[in-house]
């Protein structure tokens, strides 16, 4: 990716009449910026008429940035097609499940499967890349912008046709598809692929295999859309990196990254997490970790720098210190580049309430002062964070196939979020892995309700635990095959030998029922669903405390494998208390403080509005300290 830390902002010179480019860029330089991102939403300016390209205004900005020593990341403009294109070819527009066409007037109003749209995307991408091929300060490209952000499914005619082709490649014959989908149930059998459409609204519940395949197809369509552009960029500018800014729904980001990116990026807006609870901004960590799991080193092309809002809502304004806190939060999770969104707040359009470093007036303010402070620190120490990295010992299994199955059968929420958050509050940081990843670099693997699993995954987990790793497998895991059919065997299906137990009885919980698990004198609340276990090769290590299951097995250990027979949405510290036995971690110095060991350094982040007592020497500010202030950050060199 890069051997130096990238620091800058998103810049939209096209939004300003008679803008003084050199003045703006010189001010960015004074903030300590070495990189800017531009160009991802200006197709209508690049190609006012079909086939007539003009990138001169953007080229001038890139040229002046180069003179000032500022590198540039360019975005392909394919998230917002111009009106002439959608008027001429209305079939490129996306359609919702109710058959309503999403018209021109915002963004992401196209679909990813239209062959006409793909042709025009290829043409604008090729023209843009050719134009900038000789600009030496263009160091990277962002493909499109936030795929699947505003709409993550489409039901146009081209989607139906593409879905049929996708299904035919996967199943070859309609008989194979009917078997895989279980279409004898409710007389859903098809006579040919031509009869199939993307799943539309129905009177009652839809076939879950149909829905699952649709979301696998939806992801593949977005990935093909991105790959088309990546291939063009690599043809003309092979020396630049290619990325995309996530992390949204119904998209297999690991597959996207492996297929066509040099690394994944993430747009971080922590204030969205803090609207309902003090310190909620800490929880943006979940998606930062998902991104880190795709790319060990990644970029944040949009780091929140002001109160965000889009007409119907508005985030609170960052308190003094929070921009700095959020910046170092992203860095702690693996970011080696931070670009603030945005340089200056727009005077018009749908994001007039999405504030940047500067307000509408472009005058200095407390946020610009804070960014200058961060720029000075990263000017001295930015490269330190490129090299000093976390050693993460815990992995949570999460694959897109199971994400799709959870959409199709959503009666019970997968509690990986709650397990991750419980670990995070104990300074236990986790990655997310799928079947293609290397498990051996972790000490602990959590497999939370992975219903769809095969023998190969069971064998891979067995090799991990035979090598000394600890696995925690949760209720309902291993119970379905790759077609989403329940296996004709007792749960946990393919994991039964690993777990050393089977499920003797199970139930979904009503709103008025309660159930708890007791382990080593501590009680944990079960949630949503639980299983009564029968140990086979394993031993009981926790029991239920209520109802006729009282005293019966809730958690069974079989060597290095724990099987947890319940959902723990509201008591995920059950996982934490087991995992703490096997990993290196220090108890939090305060509930609001997150601690990261980054190689030779320890970074402390205070998400609370009160100071926390701690003494040491802060490498960032180059001074001794005796408290971490509210929303404060300190970096300490480890001793010994």
FENCOR-V595743 format. One record per backbone hydrogen bond with DSSP energy under -1.0 kcal/mol. NH is the residue of the N-H (numbers start at 1). CO is the residue of the C=O. If there is no record, write none. Layout:
NH/CO
NH/CO
This chain:
6/336
8/338
10/340
11/37
15/12
16/13
21/19
24/20
25/21
26/22
27/23
28/24
29/25
30/26
31/27
32/29
33/28
34/7
35/7
36/71
37/9
38/73
45/42
46/42
47/43
52/49
54/46
59/55
60/56
61/57
62/58
63/59
64/60
65/61
66/62
67/63
68/64
69/66
70/65
71/34
72/137
73/36
74/140
75/38
76/142
80/77
86/82
87/83
88/84
89/85
92/89
93/90
94/109
96/100
99/96
102/94
108/79
111/92
118/114
119/115
120/116
121/117
122/118
123/119
124/120
125/121
126/122
127/123
128/124
129/125
130/126
131/127
132/128
135/132
138/135
139/72
140/72
141/241
142/74
143/243
149/146
155/95
160/156
161/157
162/158
163/159
164/160
165/161
166/162
167/163
168/164
169/165
170/166
171/167
172/168
173/171
177/173
178/174
179/175
180/176
181/177
183/178
185/182
187/184
188/183
195/192
196/193
211/207
212/208
213/209
214/210
215/211
216/212
217/213
218/214
219/215
220/216
221/217
222/218
223/219
224/220
225/221
226/222
227/223
228/224
230/226
231/227
232/228
233/229
234/230
235/231
236/232
237/233
240/237
241/139
243/141
246/265
253/251
256/252
257/253
258/254
259/255
260/256
261/257
262/242
263/242
265/244
266/299
267/246
268/302
272/269
273/270
280/277
282/279
283/280
284/281
285/282
286/283
288/284
289/285
290/286
291/287
292/288
293/289
294/291
295/291
298/334
300/337
303/339
304/268
305/341
312/310
315/308
322/319
325/321
326/322
327/323
328/324
329/325
330/326
331/327
332/328
333/329
334/331
335/330
336/298
338/6
339/300
340/8
341/303
343/10
345/358
354/351
355/307
355/353
357/342
358/343
362/359
369/365
370/366
371/367
372/368
373/369
374/370
375/371
376/372
377/373
378/374
379/375
380/376
381/377
382/378
384/381
387/383
388/384
395/444
396/431
397/446
398/433
403/399
404/400
405/401
406/402
407/403
408/404
409/405
419/415
420/416
421/417
422/418
423/419
424/420
425/421
426/423
427/424
428/423
431/394
433/396
437/434
442/439
443/393
444/393
445/470
446/395
447/472
449/447
451/449
453/480
458/454
459/455
460/456
461/457
462/458
463/459
464/460
465/461
466/462
467/463
468/465
469/464
470/443
471/560
472/445
473/562
474/447
475/564
477/474
478/450
479/476
480/451
481/485
484/481
487/479
489/487
493/490
494/478
495/492
496/493
499/495
500/496
502/534
503/491
504/532
505/532
507/530
509/528
517/524
518/543
519/522
522/519
524/517
526/515
527/567
529/527
530/507
531/565
532/505
533/553
534/502
536/500
538/500
539/557
541/555
542/555
543/518
544/552
545/516
550/547
551/544
552/549
554/542
555/542
556/563
557/539
558/561
561/558
562/471
563/556
564/473
565/554
567/529
574/571
575/572
576/572
577/573
578/574
579/575
580/576
581/578
582/579
593/590
594/605
596/603
598/601
599/389
601/598
602/636
603/596
604/634
605/594
606/632
607/592
612/628
614/626
616/625
618/623
619/635
622/618
623/618
625/616
628/612
631/608
632/629
634/604
636/602
638/600
